[in-house]
């Protein structure tokens, strides 16, 4: 049971990380368009611009990112459970990321009936998956170095 709860925690954590990343990315894109329109657009480019629909778009991107991250985390935790971080290649991680992104597309297709953002969510899935595992590998490497020399930082060496 403890192993199951650890997997669920990892899946939800991956989903939350992807939600923050995707929401932040979409927020930055929207902010870029607003600034572009304010600087290079006509004088009344920002007239009638409402903040609430834009925040709903960022929130929606975060929700989609959470679903994609959870799908990736579930697939990754089941199919790569017997491997060490050093054994996992980025090609396989990219494959699972695409599957996580396309799972979101399939879910949106089931709800809305139109294939929304197939390429966008596939690319976001690849980037998020490889970024997630790259951060995990980097953290693992630092933890191993800290285990080798635990007091080196305190001694000033």
N, C-alpha and C positions, 0 to 999 in steps of 0.2 A: 504493500500500500504506500509506503514511504517513497519508493521509486516512482510510482504512478503520480503522486503529488508533485514530485520534483519535475517530472516531465510536463505536467500541466502548468506549473509555475514558469518553466522555460518557454513554453508555447505562448502563454499570455504575455510574458516579458518581451518576447520577440514581436508579438503583435503590437504592443504599446510602443516599442522602439520604432517600428515601421510607421505607426500612426503619427508619431511626432515628426518623423522625417518627411513623410508624404504631405502632411498638413503644412509643415514649414516650407517645403518646396513649392506647393501650390500658392501659399501665402506670398512667398517672394516673387513668384511669377505675376500674381495679381498686382502686387505693389509696384513691380516694374512697369506693368502696363499703365497703371495710374500715373506714375511719375513721367513716363514717356508722353502720355497724353497731356499732362500739365505743362511739360516743357516744350514739346514740339507740336502740340495740337492747337486748335483754335482757342480763342480766349474763353469760350464757353464750353470747353471739352469736359470739365468736371461738374458742370451744372446738371443737377438731377441725379447725381451719383449717390446711391444709398449704401450705407455701410453694412446693414444687416444681410442683404443677399450675398455680399462678398464673403462675409464671415460664415454664412451657411455653406458656401462652396469650399472654404478651407476646412470646415468641420466635416463636410462630406468626404473630402479627400483623406482626412484623418481616419474616418470610419472605414473607407475602402482599404487604406493602408493597414489598419488593424486586422481586417479580414484576410488580406493577403499575407501578412506576417504570421497570423495563426495557421493559415494553410501551409505556408512554408515550414513553420516550426513543427507542425504535426508530421508532414512528410519527411522532413529531415530527421526528426527524432526516431521515427520508426525505421527508415531505410539506412541510416548511418549510425545506428546505436552501438554497434560493436567496433567502431573505428575510433582511433585516437585523432586529435586535431591535426597532427603531423601527417597522417595518412589520407586526409581528405583533400581532394584536388578542387581547384576553383572551377574546373569544367563541370564537375558533378554538382557543385553548389549553384552554378549558374543555371544548370538544368532544373534543379529543384526550385530555384527562384522564378524561372519562367512558368513552371507548373503552379506555383503559388499565385503569380499574377494572372495566369489564365483561369485559375479557379475563381478568382474575383470576377473576371469577365463572364464566366459561365453562370455565376450567381446573379450578376446583373442582367444577363440575357434571360434567365428564368423569371426574374421579377418584372423587367420592363419590356422584354421581347425584342430588343435590338442589341446587336453586338457593339457595345460601347467601349472604345479605347483599347482594342486588342493589342496594337503595337505599343501604345503608351504604357499599359499595365505590364506587358511583357518586359519592356526595357526597364521599367521601375522595379520589377521583380528581380531581374538580373542584378541591377545595381545595389538594391537593398540586401539581397542575399549574399553577394560577394563582400559587401561592406560589413555585414554582420559577422561573417566568419573571419574576415581579415582582422576585425577588432578583437574577436575571441582569440585568434592565434597570437596577436600582439600581447594581449593580457596574459595568456598562458606562458609566453616566453618571459615576460617580466616576473611572473610568479615563480618560475623555475629559477631565474637569476636570484631572486630574493631568498629562495630556499638554500641556494648554494652559499651565499654570503649574507646572512641575516643582520649582522651588526656592522657591516662595512660602511653603511651610510652614517651610523651613529659615531663611529670611531674617526671619521674624517678621512678615510683612505680613498 
